[in-house]
Amino acid sequence: MYYKFNKETLLFEKIKTLNVIILGFGALIGLYLILGFTSNNKKNIEYSLQEEKLILIKDNNKFSETKLIEKINQLNFKFPYIILAQAKLESGNFKSNVFLENNNMFGMKEAKLRANLAKGTNRSHAYYENWQDCVLDYALYYSTYLYKLRTEREYFEYLRQNYAEDPTYIQRLKNIIKKQNLKSKF
């Protein structure tokens, strides 16, 4: 037998079996709905968090000169202002097709003899998944060929002999560094 407390009479009253079955069934449906909505909300929250992560990653990958300067600083290059000047010169101040299509701000060719992060070649230049990979690839280039250079003069001389095809390349870098006061950014 089942009993129910009656608040008005303050007595326990017998409940018919059919009422118990209906109440039990109603309770199961209510529980199912509550759990169903809860688990569905959890899925929506998880999906929402994944979407937010993608948005954060996409925003983080978005290029800006400020982010480039931060990345160059993180990588602790010896002459960071020269590297920033190279990025500006090689990429047409970050507007060239090689930069926009390939995420390649240094005009780098796909390396064959050293470790690199290039995904292949496009427009006769290496292409990268994002601009950060290009900077990291330049760091690999630097650590392979430039790490022993001690002075700014040695660095420019190396670039003149081994990096640039343009005979005015070094003078153009120096002009960018001076006119845009790039040394003050580091």
CORFEN-V281426 format. One record per residue. N is the residue number from 1. RES is the residue in one letter. SS is DSSP state (h for helix, s for strand, l for the rest). PSI is psi in whole degrees, 0 to 359 (NA if undefined). OMEGA is omega as a letter, one per 40 degrees, with the letter a starting at -180 (999 if undefined). Layout:
n:N res:RES ss:SS psi:PSI omega:OMEGA
n:N res:RES ss:SS psi:PSI omega:OMEGA
//
This chain:
n:1 res:M ss:l psi:149 omega:i
n:2 res:Y ss:s psi:144 omega:a
n:3 res:Y ss:s psi:152 omega:i
n:4 res:K ss:s psi:140 omega:a
n:5 res:F ss:s psi:128 omega:i
n:6 res:N ss:s psi:116 omega:a
n:7 res:K ss:l psi:333 omega:a
n:8 res:E ss:l psi:316 omega:a
n:9 res:T ss:l psi:348 omega:a
n:10 res:L ss:l psi:37 omega:i
n:11 res:L ss:s psi:156 omega:i
n:12 res:F ss:s psi:135 omega:a
n:13 res:E ss:s psi:148 omega:i
n:14 res:K ss:s psi:143 omega:i
n:15 res:I ss:s psi:138 omega:i
n:16 res:K ss:l psi:150 omega:a
n:17 res:T ss:h psi:322 omega:a
n:18 res:L ss:h psi:319 omega:i
n:19 res:N ss:h psi:322 omega:i
n:20 res:V ss:h psi:317 omega:a
n:21 res:I ss:h psi:317 omega:i
n:22 res:I ss:h psi:316 omega:i
n:23 res:L ss:h psi:318 omega:i
n:24 res:G ss:h psi:315 omega:i
n:25 res:F ss:h psi:318 omega:i
n:26 res:G ss:h psi:320 omega:i
n:27 res:A ss:h psi:319 omega:i
n:28 res:L ss:h psi:316 omega:i
n:29 res:I ss:h psi:316 omega:i
n:30 res:G ss:h psi:316 omega:i
n:31 res:L ss:h psi:316 omega:i
n:32 res:Y ss:h psi:315 omega:i
n:33 res:L ss:h psi:317 omega:i
n:34 res:I ss:h psi:312 omega:a
n:35 res:L ss:h psi:322 omega:i
n:36 res:G ss:h psi:313 omega:i
n:37 res:F ss:h psi:322 omega:i
n:38 res:T ss:h psi:312 omega:a
n:39 res:S ss:h psi:326 omega:i
n:40 res:N ss:h psi:319 omega:i
n:41 res:N ss:h psi:321 omega:i
n:42 res:K ss:h psi:317 omega:i
n:43 res:K ss:h psi:318 omega:i
n:44 res:N ss:h psi:320 omega:i
n:45 res:I ss:h psi:315 omega:i
n:46 res:E ss:h psi:316 omega:i
n:47 res:Y ss:h psi:317 omega:i
n:48 res:S ss:h psi:318 omega:i
n:49 res:L ss:h psi:320 omega:i
n:50 res:Q ss:h psi:318 omega:i
n:51 res:E ss:h psi:318 omega:i
n:52 res:E ss:h psi:322 omega:i
n:53 res:K ss:h psi:317 omega:i
n:54 res:L ss:h psi:320 omega:i
n:55 res:I ss:h psi:317 omega:i
n:56 res:L ss:h psi:317 omega:i
n:57 res:I ss:h psi:316 omega:i
n:58 res:K ss:h psi:317 omega:i
n:59 res:D ss:h psi:322 omega:i
n:60 res:N ss:h psi:327 omega:i
n:61 res:N ss:h psi:346 omega:a
n:62 res:K ss:l psi:131 omega:a
n:63 res:F ss:l psi:142 omega:i
n:64 res:S ss:l psi:154 omega:i
n:65 res:E ss:h psi:324 omega:i
n:66 res:T ss:h psi:316 omega:i
n:67 res:K ss:h psi:323 omega:i
n:68 res:L ss:h psi:315 omega:i
n:69 res:I ss:h psi:317 omega:i
n:70 res:E ss:h psi:317 omega:a
n:71 res:K ss:h psi:317 omega:i
n:72 res:I ss:h psi:319 omega:i
n:73 res:N ss:h psi:318 omega:i
n:74 res:Q ss:h psi:324 omega:a
n:75 res:L ss:l psi:354 omega:i
n:76 res:N ss:l psi:48 omega:i
n:77 res:F ss:l psi:151 omega:a
n:78 res:K ss:l psi:318 omega:a
n:79 res:F ss:l psi:73 omega:a
n:80 res:P ss:h psi:328 omega:i
n:81 res:Y ss:h psi:330 omega:i
n:82 res:I ss:h psi:320 omega:a
n:83 res:I ss:h psi:319 omega:i
n:84 res:L ss:h psi:319 omega:i
n:85 res:A ss:h psi:319 omega:i
n:86 res:Q ss:h psi:316 omega:a
n:87 res:A ss:h psi:317 omega:a
n:88 res:K ss:h psi:315 omega:a
n:89 res:L ss:h psi:309 omega:a
n:90 res:E ss:h psi:330 omega:a
n:91 res:S ss:l psi:6 omega:a
n:92 res:G ss:l psi:46 omega:a
n:93 res:N ss:l psi:42 omega:i
n:94 res:F ss:l psi:31 omega:i
n:95 res:K ss:l psi:355 omega:a
n:96 res:S ss:l psi:157 omega:i
n:97 res:N ss:h psi:324 omega:i
n:98 res:V ss:h psi:321 omega:i
n:99 res:F ss:h psi:311 omega:a
n:100 res:L ss:h psi:321 omega:a
n:101 res:E ss:h psi:324 omega:a
n:102 res:N ss:h psi:356 omega:a
n:103 res:N ss:l psi:31 omega:a
n:104 res:N ss:l psi:101 omega:a
n:105 res:M ss:l psi:353 omega:a
n:106 res:F ss:l psi:4 omega:a
n:107 res:G ss:l psi:28 omega:a
n:108 res:M ss:l psi:141 omega:i
n:109 res:K ss:l psi:161 omega:i
n:110 res:E ss:l psi:122 omega:a
n:111 res:A ss:l psi:140 omega:i
n:112 res:K ss:l psi:336 omega:a
n:113 res:L ss:l psi:6 omega:i
n:114 res:R ss:l psi:164 omega:i
n:115 res:A ss:l psi:141 omega:a
n:116 res:N ss:l psi:168 omega:a
n:117 res:L ss:l psi:8 omega:a
n:118 res:A ss:l psi:145 omega:i
n:119 res:K ss:l psi:353 omega:a
n:120 res:G ss:s psi:200 omega:a
n:121 res:T ss:s psi:138 omega:i
n:122 res:N ss:s psi:135 omega:a
n:123 res:R ss:l psi:35 omega:i
n:124 res:S ss:l psi:15 omega:i
n:125 res:H ss:s psi:158 omega:i
n:126 res:A ss:s psi:147 omega:i
n:127 res:Y ss:s psi:150 omega:a
n:128 res:Y ss:l psi:156 omega:i
n:129 res:E ss:l psi:324 omega:i
n:130 res:N ss:l psi:170 omega:a
n:131 res:W ss:h psi:330 omega:i
n:132 res:Q ss:h psi:322 omega:i
n:133 res:D ss:h psi:325 omega:i
n:134 res:C ss:h psi:316 omega:i
n:135 res:V ss:h psi:319 omega:i
n:136 res:L ss:h psi:323 omega:i
n:137 res:D ss:h psi:322 omega:i
n:138 res:Y ss:h psi:323 omega:i
n:139 res:A ss:h psi:322 omega:i
n:140 res:L ss:h psi:318 omega:i
n:141 res:Y ss:h psi:312 omega:a
n:142 res:Y ss:h psi:312 omega:a
n:143 res:S ss:h psi:340 omega:i
n:144 res:T ss:h psi:319 omega:a
n:145 res:Y ss:h psi:333 omega:a
n:146 res:L ss:h psi:353 omega:a
n:147 res:Y ss:l psi:336 omega:a
n:148 res:K ss:l psi:347 omega:a
n:149 res:L ss:l psi:133 omega:a
n:150 res:R ss:l psi:331 omega:a
n:151 res:T ss:l psi:161 omega:i
n:152 res:E ss:h psi:320 omega:i
n:153 res:R ss:h psi:314 omega:i
n:154 res:E ss:h psi:321 omega:a
n:155 res:Y ss:h psi:311 omega:i
n:156 res:F ss:h psi:319 omega:a
n:157 res:E ss:h psi:318 omega:i
n:158 res:Y ss:h psi:313 omega:a
n:159 res:L ss:h psi:318 omega:i
n:160 res:R ss:h psi:316 omega:a
n:161 res:Q ss:h psi:327 omega:a
n:162 res:N ss:h psi:346 omega:a
n:163 res:Y ss:l psi:311 omega:a
n:164 res:A ss:l psi:144 omega:i
n:165 res:E ss:l psi:335 omega:a
n:166 res:D ss:l psi:123 omega:a
n:167 res:P ss:l psi:341 omega:i
n:168 res:T ss:l psi:8 omega:a
n:169 res:Y ss:h psi:310 omega:a
n:170 res:I ss:h psi:317 omega:i
n:171 res:Q ss:h psi:321 omega:i
n:172 res:R ss:h psi:319 omega:i
n:173 res:L ss:h psi:313 omega:a
n:174 res:K ss:h psi:322 omega:i
n:175 res:N ss:h psi:317 omega:i
n:176 res:I ss:h psi:315 omega:a
n:177 res:I ss:h psi:316 omega:a
n:178 res:K ss:h psi:309 omega:a
n:179 res:K ss:h psi:324 omega:a
n:180 res:Q ss:l psi:6 omega:i
n:181 res:N ss:l psi:51 omega:a
n:182 res:L ss:h psi:333 omega:i
n:183 res:K ss:h psi:329 omega:a
n:184 res:S ss:h psi:347 omega:a
n:185 res:K ss:h psi:353 omega:a
n:186 res:F ss:l psi:NA omega:999
//
